[in-house]
Structures are given as structure tokens and as C-alpha cells.
Amino acid sequence: MKKGISILICCLLFMVFSVSAFAQSNYDFRNDRIEDTEEYDGAVAFEDEILADIYGTSSDEKTCLSAKVDFTDAVKTYNYTPQELLDNLSENTLLSTKQSNANYSWKIPVNVRSDGYDYAVIYRLPDGTLSYYTASTTSNGAEQVDYLFNQAQISEIMSQGQISDFQNLYAFTISQINMDLIVIENQSDISFIPFASRPDLLEIKNGSIYTMEEITEIINKYLSEASLGDPLSGGSPFATRNNSVKYMSVVLPVAILVLLIVLLIRYRKRNKIFREGN
């Protein structure tokens, strides 16, 4: 009888552990969901323009017409400069300042190409209105946003790193060095999973877990090298298309045309005065 009870208890404990592990491995790291915010409707309103920007030059018009943007895959990323990140790490204020950081954007995966990714970024202008831009990565740049298109890998990486006891996950963007960070908030400290477009220059391994001390060392090294000349200069692995560009493509030719007309009118007037004077 006692043996049977022991076996039953062991089975129950195994089931509890399995359910807990399953829940952790399927943890949705989108701690903030755009569909639960007031920005959702404004973001959805950009869908046609986003698709036109990405597929506008595509020879396959049917692809553009049938394509959709799944805004529920949007990841909220808090924007930091390397120095801001370093200051917050040294003062142990990274997570507390994040709560008041209004400098954030929503990255939305849109299209997977054979040589990279296409995605959109929703952000607020200084006057509070929403805007967007689209970006296309090269094969190198794809590494920075790989987590965006393969979000399930975050829980897999954490499982491999034996991280099961955590409170929250966040995404940070350090655009100056083309690196995104998945920040893991643990009970006693924080860990990081970097995704950089040039991990070779930063001497890191994308998709690996780093401690706060290790990330601090990486950022410090970057700032030291950047003071001698930007180690990541030499071209961006991204091609961006801002929605303001389309307006400039119309306004600029019109402005040039108006200028030419004004110059032509002035020329004719001067020529007429010259003839009458003779």
C-alpha cells in the first residue's frame, strides 16, 4: 500500500514538473502586446502602405495583394544608446528606468526572403503622432532581427541555458551598434541574449546567454574602440524606407519645376526689356 502511494506521489510530482516546464518553454516573451494598446489601430492603418513599401518593387503583384501583416507578432523594443545602457547597468537601474522610457518602438515581422528579412517599425513622432518605416536586411543584418521572425527560439535558448525561474522578458534595441537584446529579468539579477548584425566585430555569439557583467564589458569595449573610430562603420546591413520619402519624391520634382518656371519667366521679362531698350 505504501509502495503504491509512493509511486502515485512520484507520478503526480512528475506531471507537475512536466506541466511547469511546458509552460515555461512556451512562454510568450511579448511582455507588451500592441493589440492591448491604443497604438494598435494606428499601426493597422499603415498596413497597406507597409505592404506597398515592401512589395512595391516586386514583379509578383499577386504576392503583394495576398500578403497580410500580423500585428500580433509585434515586439516592443526599448531604444537605448550604448552609453545609456552602460549607465543604467552600472547604476543597476535598467529595469526601473525602462518603465518610464517613452523612447520605444514596435518591430513587426512581415516577409522572409531567401537573402534576408523585411519588417516594419511603428514609432511615435515628437508631436505624439504615429509613424512607421520599413526595413530590409541583408544576409548579415538578418541576424539582428532573427528573434523577431523566430520567436520560439527564445524559450529554447533559455531552456538550454537552464533558465526556468524568471519574471519577465523585454527587448531592447541599441541601434548605434546594430544590436537587439532580449533582457531576462530573474529573481536576483538580469541576463541578456544578444542579436547583432555583426557579432564578429562585437566578439559575441548571437543567441547565447550573457551576464550583466559580460554585456557591460562588451559595451565598454565598443565605446573604447568607437572613440578611436566607429568599429561598425562601413555601411549598414539594412535598407530603410520611411513613409516621408514618398512625399519628398513628389514635392522635390514639383519644387524644381516651379523654380524652372520662375527662372524662365524672369528670363523672358529681361529679354523683353532688353529688346524694347534697343
N, C-alpha and C positions, 0 to 999 in steps of 0.2 A: 504493500500500500504506500509506504513511504517512498519507495523507489518510483512508483507511478506518479506521485505528487512531484517529486524532484524533476522527473522528465517533463511533466506538464509545465512547471515553472521555467525550466530551461527553454522550452518551446516558445512560451509567452515572451520571455526576455529577448529571444532571437527575433521574434516578429516585431517587437517594439523597436529594436535596434535597426532592423531592415527598413521599417516604415520611416524612421527618423533619417536614416541615410538616404533613402529615396527622395524624401522631401528636400534635403539639403542639396542633393545632386541635381535637382530640377529647380533650384532657387532662381527666380527671375531677378536678375541684377538691375532691372529697370526700377530702381527705388522710387523714381519720379516718373509718372505716366502723363504724357502730353494730353491724352484723352480725358484726363481728370482736371485739366487746367482751362483757364479762359483763353489760352492761346491756340487751342485745338481748332476751333472754327476758322480762325485767321490762317492757320497753317494749311488746312484743307483747301481754302480758297485759292492757294497758289498751285494746286495740283496740275492744272492744265499748262500753266507756264513752266513748271518744273519739267514736265514731260516734253514740252516743246524744246526747252533748252537742251535736254539730254538727247532726245531722238530727232531733233530738228534737222540735223545734217545727215541723218541715216537714210540710206536708199530704200530701206524697208519701211514704208509708211504704215503698213499693217501692224508692225510691231508697236509703233507709237500709238496708234488708235486703240489697240487692245491692252496696252500697258496700264498699270494702276500703281499708285503709291500707297503702301501700307503704313499709315502714320502711327499705327500702334506698335511699330518696331522702333520708333524714335527713341534715342538715348539722350538724356540731358547731360551735357558736358559743361563743367565749370571752367572758365578760362583764367589761366594764370600765366604770368611771365616767369622765367626761371628764377629771378630774384625774389618775386613774391612767394613762390613756392618754397624757396630756401628759407626766407624769413619766417614763414609760418611753421616750417619744420623745426627750425632752431628754437622757436618760442613755444612749440607744442600747441599751436593754435589753429592748425589746419582745418580740423573738423568744425570748430566753433566759428571760425570766420566764413566757412562755406555757407553756413546758414544765412548769413547776411550778404553773401556775394551775389549781386544782381547782374554780374557780367557772365552770363551763361548763354548757351545756345542749344538747339535740338538738332542732332545729326540723324538723318533718315536714310537708310539704305534704299536704293532704287533699282540699280541694274548691275548684274555681274557680267563682265566681259571676259574674253579669253586672256586679255592682257591687263586687266585691272578692274576697278570698280567705278561706278557713278553713284553719287549720293547728293543729298540736298542738306543745307543748313539753314534753319529758321532762327532768326535773332531779332532783337529789338534795336531800333534806331535811338539816338539820344532823345528824340521827342516822344519816345514810347510806342511808336507805331511798329508793326511787324514788317520785316522784310526777309529776303532769302537770297541765297546764291547756290549754284550747283557746282560740283567739283568732280573732275575725272582724274583718277590716279594713273600713274604709270605702273609697271610691274613692281618697281621699288616702293612707290608710295602706297601701294595696296596694303603693305604690312601695317601701316599706322591705323587703318580702319578695318582691319581684318576681323576684329572682335565685333564690329558693327554688323557684319554680314554673317558671322558665325558666332552668335551669342551663346550658344550652348557650350562652347569651349571654356567659358569662364568657370563654370561649375566643375568641368573636367580637370582643369588646371588646379583648382583648389583641392579637389579630391586627391590628385596625385601628390600635392604638397601637404596632405594630411591636415588641411584646414577645414574643420567642421563646425567649430564654435565661433561664430561671428555674428555681428549685429546688423551691419548694413554694408552695401556696396555702392560706390559712386564712381563716376567717370570724370576725369579732368583732362583738359587739353592744354598743352604747352606748345602753342603754335610756333614760337620762335625757334624751337628745335625740332619741329615736326614730330611731336610725340604725344600720345594719349596715355593716360594712366588709369588703370582700374584700381581704386583705393578700397582696401578691405578693412573695415572697422572691426577690430577684435575687442574682447573684453578689457584687455590691458594695454594694447598697442595697436598700431596700424601697419599693414603691409601693402605692397604695390605690385601690380602686374603691368609692365610697360609694353607699349606697342609703338615702335618708332619706324619712320620711313627709312632711316639709315642707322640701324642698330650697330653696324660695323664701326661707324665713326664715334658713336657713344660708348662702344665696347660693352654692349649689353646683349642679352638674348631675349628676344620678344617672346611673350607668353610664359615667362618664368617669374617666380615669386621673389621679390626683393624686400629686405627690411628697410625701415626708415633710415637707418644709418647708411645703408648701401646706396639708397636713392640720393641721400644728401651728398655723399661722396661723388656720385655721378654728376649731379648738378654743379657742385663746386668745381669739378674738373672742367666741365663745359664753360663755366664763367671765366675760369682762368685762361683757357685757350681762346675764348671769344675776345678777351681783352687784347690779345695779340693779333686778332684777325678772325672773322667768323669761320669756325671749322665746318659749318654746314652750308657755306656759300657755294655758288657754282650752279645755281639753277634749282628750281622747285620741282618735286616729283608730282606736282598737282597742276591741273589746268582748271581755273575757276571761271565761272560765268555769272556775273552779277546782273540782277534784273534791271539795274540802272543803265547797263551797257546798251540795251536795246533802244533806250530813249536817246542816248548820245549818238547812236548810229543814224538816227533820224534828224536830230537837232543840228549836228555838226554840218552835214551837207546843205541843209537849208540855210544855215548861217553863212556858209561860204557863198551860196548862190545869191543871197541878199547883198553881201559885200561886193560881189562882182557887178550886180545891177547898179548899186550906188556909184561905184567907180566908173561904170560905163556912162551913166547919166552925167556925172561931173565932167568926164572927158568930152562928151558931146557939147555940153554947155560952153566949156572953154574953147573948143574948136569953133563954135558958132560965133563967140565973141571975137575971136581972132580974125575970122573971115569978115565980119562986119567992120572991124577996125581997119582992114585993108581996103 
